Amino acid sequence: MADTKILGICGSLRKASLNMAALRAAGANAPDGISLDIANLSGIPVYNEEIYADGFPPAVDTFRAQIQAADALLFATPEYNYSIPGPLKNAIDWASRPPKHPFTGKAVGMLGCSAGTSGTMRAQYHLRQVMVFLDMRPLNKPEVFIPAAGKLFDDNGNLADEATAGRLGDLMAALAAWSKQIS
């Protein structure tokens, strides 16, 4: 049984997403005692106050329960138009609805892959702003930006770069330690 349970949340819904591949690689490179489960955001509908008036859809209930049960969260986000993608923002918006949203006080880390050189720096900055508003506890270091990510994964989405694997393992260890420190 893992000492620290981390929930991975990927902002991309693509099956061949490099951000999802990086999230899986983070789990594979986590030190002993740390487990990573990955949430599925694909069934979460676009937020609509009229739907919410009838209660949370089942996919949102599941997502909220996963967040609540986790010791920490790890977001993997692509960068769309200098910010976080719609599916990720939508899932956060749904999960943060009252009563008692599950993000409060949660230890959280982030990473991001990009084809270019920024490695999702701007998206992670915007995600951090959302985290602060929702009273999450973002991990400050290490920051993990993965530029030119297409060259780091093989055709099956497996990480083929030892330096990146080490950085992901370091992120998982730091996030687990941060979670214990603030709990």
C-alpha positions as CSV (number, residue, x, y, z in Angstrom):
1,M,0.0,0.0,0.0
2,A,1.3,3.4,-0.9
3,D,2.1,6.0,1.8
4,T,1.2,8.8,-0.5
5,K,-1.7,8.7,-3.0
6,I,-1.4,11.2,-5.8
7,L,-4.1,11.9,-8.4
8,G,-2.9,12.8,-11.8
9,I,-5.1,15.2,-13.8
10,C,-4.3,15.7,-17.5
11,G,-5.5,18.7,-19.4
12,S,-5.5,17.0,-22.7
13,L,-8.1,14.5,-23.8
14,R,-6.1,13.2,-26.8
15,K,-5.3,9.5,-26.7
16,A,-1.7,10.2,-27.9
17,S,-1.2,13.2,-25.6
18,L,2.4,13.8,-24.6
19,N,1.1,15.3,-21.4
20,M,-0.7,12.1,-20.5
21,A,2.5,10.2,-21.4
22,A,4.5,12.4,-19.1
23,L,1.9,11.9,-16.3
24,R,2.2,8.1,-16.8
25,A,6.0,8.5,-16.8
26,A,5.8,10.4,-13.5
27,G,4.0,7.5,-11.9
28,A,6.5,5.0,-13.3
29,N,9.4,7.0,-11.9
30,A,7.9,7.7,-8.5
31,P,9.9,6.5,-5.6
32,D,8.6,3.6,-3.5
33,G,5.6,4.4,-1.3
34,I,4.1,6.8,-3.9
35,S,1.2,5.8,-6.1
36,L,-0.3,7.7,-9.0
37,D,-3.9,7.2,-10.2
38,I,-5.0,9.2,-13.2
39,A,-8.4,10.8,-13.4
40,N,-10.5,10.6,-16.6
41,L,-11.9,14.0,-17.6
42,S,-13.5,12.8,-20.9
43,G,-17.0,12.3,-19.5
44,I,-17.3,15.6,-17.7
45,P,-19.8,17.8,-19.5
46,V,-19.3,21.4,-20.3
47,Y,-20.2,23.4,-17.2
48,N,-23.7,24.7,-17.3
49,E,-25.5,26.2,-14.3
50,E,-28.8,24.5,-15.4
51,I,-27.2,21.1,-15.2
52,Y,-25.6,21.9,-11.9
53,A,-29.0,23.0,-10.5
54,D,-30.0,19.3,-10.9
55,G,-26.9,18.1,-9.1
56,F,-23.5,16.9,-10.1
57,P,-23.3,14.6,-13.1
58,P,-21.8,11.2,-12.3
59,A,-18.4,11.9,-13.9
60,V,-18.1,15.0,-11.7
61,D,-19.1,13.1,-8.6
62,T,-16.4,10.6,-9.4
63,F,-13.8,13.3,-10.1
64,R,-14.6,15.1,-6.8
65,A,-14.4,11.9,-4.8
66,Q,-11.0,11.1,-6.4
67,I,-9.7,14.6,-5.5
68,Q,-11.0,14.2,-1.9
69,A,-9.3,10.7,-1.5
70,A,-5.9,11.8,-2.8
71,D,-3.1,13.1,-0.6
72,A,-1.9,15.3,-3.5
73,L,-2.7,16.3,-7.0
74,L,-0.4,16.4,-10.1
75,F,-1.6,18.4,-13.0
76,A,-0.1,17.8,-16.5
77,T,-1.2,20.6,-18.8
78,P,-0.6,21.5,-22.4
79,E,-0.6,25.2,-23.3
80,Y,-3.4,26.5,-25.5
81,N,-3.2,30.1,-26.5
82,Y,-0.8,30.9,-23.6
83,S,-3.1,29.4,-21.0
84,I,-4.6,26.1,-19.8
85,P,-6.9,24.1,-22.1
86,G,-10.7,24.2,-21.9
87,P,-11.2,20.6,-20.7
88,L,-8.9,21.2,-17.7
89,K,-10.5,24.5,-16.7
90,N,-13.9,23.0,-17.1
91,A,-13.1,20.0,-14.9
92,I,-11.7,22.4,-12.2
93,D,-14.8,24.6,-12.5
94,W,-17.1,21.7,-12.0
95,A,-15.2,20.2,-9.1
96,S,-14.9,23.6,-7.3
97,R,-18.7,24.1,-7.1
98,P,-20.3,24.1,-3.6
99,P,-20.9,22.4,-1.4
100,K,-17.4,22.1,0.0
101,H,-15.1,21.8,-3.0
102,P,-12.3,19.2,-2.5
103,F,-9.4,21.4,-3.5
104,T,-9.0,23.3,-0.3
105,G,-5.6,22.7,1.3
106,K,-4.6,20.1,-1.2
107,A,-0.9,19.7,-2.0
108,V,-0.5,20.1,-5.8
109,G,2.3,19.9,-8.4
110,M,2.3,20.5,-12.1
111,L,4.2,19.6,-15.2
112,G,3.7,20.3,-18.9
113,C,5.0,19.1,-22.3
114,S,5.2,21.3,-25.4
115,A,6.5,20.9,-28.9
116,G,8.2,24.2,-28.6
117,T,10.7,25.7,-26.2
118,S,8.4,27.0,-23.4
119,G,7.4,23.7,-21.9
120,T,4.1,25.2,-20.9
121,M,5.4,27.9,-18.7
122,R,2.6,30.3,-19.3
123,A,-0.1,27.6,-18.9
124,Q,1.5,26.6,-15.6
125,Y,1.5,30.2,-14.4
126,H,-2.2,30.5,-15.2
127,L,-2.9,27.2,-13.5
128,R,-1.1,28.4,-10.4
129,Q,-3.4,31.4,-10.3
130,V,-6.4,29.1,-10.3
131,M,-4.8,27.0,-7.5
132,V,-4.3,30.0,-5.3
133,F,-7.9,31.1,-5.7
134,L,-9.1,27.6,-4.8
135,D,-6.8,27.5,-1.7
136,M,-4.7,24.7,-3.0
137,R,-1.1,24.4,-1.8
138,P,1.1,24.5,-5.0
139,L,4.6,23.0,-4.7
140,N,7.1,25.7,-5.7
141,K,10.1,23.5,-6.7
142,P,10.9,21.6,-8.7
143,E,9.2,23.2,-11.7
144,V,8.9,20.7,-14.6
145,F,8.7,22.2,-18.0
146,I,9.3,19.6,-20.8
147,P,10.1,21.4,-24.1
148,A,10.6,19.7,-27.4
149,A,8.7,16.8,-25.9
150,G,8.1,14.9,-29.1
151,K,11.7,13.9,-29.2
152,L,11.6,12.5,-25.6
153,F,8.9,9.9,-26.1
154,D,8.9,6.8,-28.4
155,D,6.1,6.0,-30.8
156,N,4.2,4.1,-28.1
157,G,4.3,7.1,-25.7
158,N,7.0,5.8,-23.5
159,L,9.5,8.2,-22.1
160,A,12.9,7.6,-23.6
161,D,14.9,10.3,-21.8
162,E,16.7,9.5,-18.5
163,A,17.2,13.1,-17.5
164,T,13.4,13.8,-17.8
165,A,12.6,10.6,-16.0
166,G,14.9,11.8,-13.1
167,R,13.1,15.2,-13.0
168,L,9.7,13.5,-12.9
169,G,10.9,11.2,-10.1
170,D,12.2,14.2,-8.2
171,L,8.8,16.0,-8.7
172,M,6.9,13.0,-7.3
173,A,9.2,12.8,-4.3
174,A,8.9,16.5,-3.6
175,L,5.2,16.5,-4.0
176,A,4.8,13.5,-1.6
177,A,7.1,15.3,1.0
178,W,5.1,18.5,0.6
179,S,1.8,16.7,1.1
180,K,3.1,15.3,4.4
181,Q,4.6,18.6,5.5
182,I,1.3,20.5,5.1
183,S,-1.1,17.9,6.3
